[in-house]
Amino acid sequence: MIKFSDLNLDAKVLQAVAETGYDTPTPIQAGAIAPALEGRDVLGIAQTGTGKTAAFTLPMITLLGRGRARARMPRSLVLAPTRELAAQVAENFDTYAKYTKLTKALLIGGTSFKDQDKLIDKGVDVLIATPGRLLDHLERGKLILTDVKIMVVDEADRMLDMGFIPDIEEIFKRTPFTRQTLFFSATMAPEIERITNTFLSNPAKVEVARAATTNVNIKQGVVMFRASAKLREATEKRALLRALINAEGEACSNAIIFCNRKADVDVVAKSLNKYGYDAAPIHGDLEQSHRTRTLESFRDNKLRFLVASDVAARGLDIPAVTHVFNFDVPSHAEDYVHRIGRTGRAGRSGVAIMICSGRDEKNLEDVERLVQNPIPRLDNPLGVTAPVAEEVTEDAPKRSRSRSRRGAAKDTPAAAAPVEAVAVDATIAAPVAAPVEKPAEKPAEPQQQRAPRPPRDEPVKPRDDQPRPRYQDRRDNGPRVIGLGDDTPSFIAKSFEERAKG
């Protein structure tokens, strides 16, 4: 059996590895460290949780043991898709390089540019960054990548899925052609072959497991869920999640709950806290300081449930996670492999349970096609809920009864049946009321006769105490001409003359 001492690593690196409690490398480490120390490009494909971070960190520290970095010119570069993964790589570097004099800088969003610039100005051996923040520093002229000797792309498939292809290409253009490139990923889609052929030169391909396979130590299951009504789907789905957690009992000491949408992450976390479950959300819209505190609390077992988006699905090394709950079936089948890979790490066993609603059945088929194994169906701990069609059928008679009641109010017997005439005796008839005298009518006031209108050919002269007529020109240029004036056609004038004679 191969041990770390057989891999030609630096003695200081071996000392740090021994203090972590590991003496035997994982298959991906044993296959990637040797060619990396020889200076070859490496393409590593392995299941998540198999130690890919150490597979490139250990040889990188050994190769950078000799030499010194200059200001703004790092000697190695590690690209990670998320802030959390970049921070985890930085932690691994600190663990394995503590007996060396190598320096590092972490360039991620949500932190101060000023503090990062101070580290870069001093000169760093290892630069760990996300693509966006790295390009920001490059555009500001704070970095020069012409001295990069080792280039690492961690979670390469995720980098490409997140739309970082243009950024990656731009970064590679700024690095020297003689660099050593290491690509590591849990999955390797066919379209990535073109990228690897462009960026890697005769790489040593280390594939310790078939791409997109799941860990055999993880017990998987899926619950087929159908709500009783569309408006109650979200509420019933959260109730099902709580029932699944309760069914696991004390075996579920901590868990990560994945949701597809950031809004659902907040809602699920709030709902769990409402019912007495210790939970906190983490997603890309939260501040970096808040995300860091939440992850630290979860690592230190101060937080039981971490409700997360796919920002926590890649590369996070939290060894003691016992369960993973997929509140939603992931939209991309590859994310399922990464999500459940948060449990069952380092030889431990784990449980992964997924909730599949009607709209997610197609995504479930994609997941099963990717892993090439059917996921076992689990019983619903709340029982079988009534299908939506039955709910509509039950509601229909209620609506019809309510309509019949509204109709009955209109067709009451008093309104429908004719009222029978009843003879009234004259002796009991109501007395006739005495005639009421009408008040004397006031004599009509004589109407004031209006003054005769002036002839049409004479202009109206407004009085000083009356407003001007609308047709009066406000500029006191005389009255406006009304009608056709002197240009009246003869046939129109003739008709008026005949009418005047008659």
PyMOL commands that set and color helices and strands:
alter all, ss='L'
color gray80, all
select helices_A, chain A and resi 4-6+11-19+27-37+52-63+83-96+113-122+131-139+156-161+165-173+192-199+230-251+262-274+288-299+310-312+333-340+358-371+388-410+413-416+426-428+485-487+490-501
alter helices_A, ss='H'
color red, helices_A
select strands_A, chain A and resi 42-45+76-79+104-107+126-129+150-154+180-185+204-207+218-224+255-258+279-282+305-308+323-326+350-356+377-378
alter strands_A, ss='S'
color yellow, strands_A
deselect
rebuild
show_as cartoon
